[in-house]
Amino acid sequence: MAEDAGRMSAVRIRGLIRGFGDRNVLDGLDLEIPDGQFVALLGRSGSGKSTLLRALAGLDYDVEIRGGALAVPEKVSVAFQDSRLLPWLRVLDNVTLGLDRQGRSRGSEMLAEVGLAGREDAWPLELSGGEQQRVALARALVREPQLLLADEPFGALDALTRIRMHGLLDDLVRAHRPTVLLVTHDVDEAIVLADRIVVLDEGRIAVDCHVDLDKPRSITDPGFRDIREDLLTALGVITQL
Ligand SMILES: Nc1ncnc2c1ncn2[C@@H]1O[C@H](COP(=O)(O)OP(=O)(O)OP(=O)(O)O)[C@@H](O)[C@H]1O
């Protein structure tokens, strides 16, 4: 990974072992993410993606910690598949919950950045699913995290909204420069957005590749299709002849 030389590591994971019952879901996992890199994490269902994300977020209360070490930056934000907005708080209050007055004014700016200018006083339930996810991204980014952890943030959205959200996330990441770990089932989403794609299998990293394609990326690009085919093969979706 010559291009990473000289960049500080935002995330360092060494020999991480996490388990449930008689199974190690993460089985001696090593991963280092340089500052500012956008990593997409793929893997079959049950391969341990959310377990890894929860470990990095410090939200792994139920899993057994069986070994290894990890280091993350001080400021970490998390976005989930469902927006987890508090329905009894207006949109701006959801975004700025726990922040001071300065944070509150940044909240309005952040809402404008996600395309929701003027919706500060709306209730979460008055918003569409896509708009709720925009609010969740605003809430995550208004804290200017050094690390953004996102667990299938667009998984519940329709295909068109999802494509728009890809463009939005790309713009937000370019503007705010967090390190990103995005858990997704969507191979195309991973290739469209990420600098690097990691595939988990049996609790370890099975594929670790850089995506050296110009943005915006298109599935019509032969380079895109090559990466797609390699990933689908690694995921067992297509078998090579
Ligand atoms: N609280 C729990 N108790 C017992 N087993 C659990 C618990 N949470 C997760 N597991 C198991 O750990 C394994 C990994 O789960 P995890 O949610 O990390 O996988 P995943 O790759 O994110 O899956 P998916 O893509 O389906 O969301 C699964 O086999 C799951 O059943």
The ligand as a MOL file (V3000), in Angstrom:
LIG
                    3D

  0  0  0     0  0            999 V3000
M  V30 BEGIN CTAB
M  V30 COUNTS 31 33 0 0 0
M  V30 BEGIN ATOM
M  V30 1 N -26.1320 -10.6660 20.4460 0
M  V30 2 C -25.7340 -11.7410 19.7750 0
M  V30 3 N -25.8040 -12.9750 20.3390 0
M  V30 4 C -25.3880 -14.0750 19.6830 0
M  V30 5 N -24.8910 -14.0690 18.4390 0
M  V30 6 C -24.8100 -12.8730 17.8210 0
M  V30 7 C -25.2150 -11.6460 18.4470 0
M  V30 8 N -25.0010 -10.6330 17.5800 0
M  V30 9 C -24.4830 -11.1920 16.4600 0
M  V30 10 N -24.3570 -12.5230 16.5970 0
M  V30 11 C -23.8270 -13.4590 15.5950 0
M  V30 12 O -22.5550 -13.0320 15.1830 0
M  V30 13 C -22.3790 -13.2390 13.7950 0
M  V30 14 C -21.9320 -11.9580 13.1320 0
M  V30 15 O -22.9810 -11.0160 13.2230 0
M  V30 16 P -22.8450 -9.5850 12.5490 0
M  V30 17 O -24.1130 -8.8640 12.8170 0
M  V30 18 O -21.5780 -8.9470 12.9550 0
M  V30 19 O -22.7420 -10.0020 11.0010 0
M  V30 20 P -22.8950 -9.1170 9.7100 0
M  V30 21 O -21.7680 -9.4690 8.8180 0
M  V30 22 O -23.0110 -7.6610 10.0830 0
M  V30 23 O -24.2430 -9.6700 9.1340 0
M  V30 24 P -25.3770 -8.9770 8.2470 0
M  V30 25 O -24.7070 -8.6700 6.9440 0
M  V30 26 O -26.4170 -10.0330 8.1190 0
M  V30 27 O -25.8400 -7.7480 8.9700 0
M  V30 28 C -23.7020 -13.7910 13.2650 0
M  V30 29 O -23.5690 -15.1660 13.0950 0
M  V30 30 C -24.6800 -13.4430 14.3560 0
M  V30 31 O -25.6890 -14.4090 14.4290 0
M  V30 END ATOM
M  V30 BEGIN BOND
M  V30 1 1 1 2
M  V30 2 1 2 3
M  V30 3 2 2 7
M  V30 4 2 3 4
M  V30 5 1 4 5
M  V30 6 2 5 6
M  V30 7 1 6 7
M  V30 8 1 6 10
M  V30 9 1 7 8
M  V30 10 2 8 9
M  V30 11 1 9 10
M  V30 12 1 10 11
M  V30 13 1 11 12
M  V30 14 1 11 30
M  V30 15 1 12 13
M  V30 16 1 13 14
M  V30 17 1 13 28
M  V30 18 1 14 15
M  V30 19 1 15 16
M  V30 20 2 16 17
M  V30 21 1 16 18
M  V30 22 1 16 19
M  V30 23 1 19 20
M  V30 24 2 20 21
M  V30 25 1 20 22
M  V30 26 1 20 23
M  V30 27 1 23 24
M  V30 28 2 24 25
M  V30 29 1 24 26
M  V30 30 1 24 27
M  V30 31 1 28 29
M  V30 32 1 28 30
M  V30 33 1 30 31
M  V30 END BOND
M  V30 END CTAB
M  END
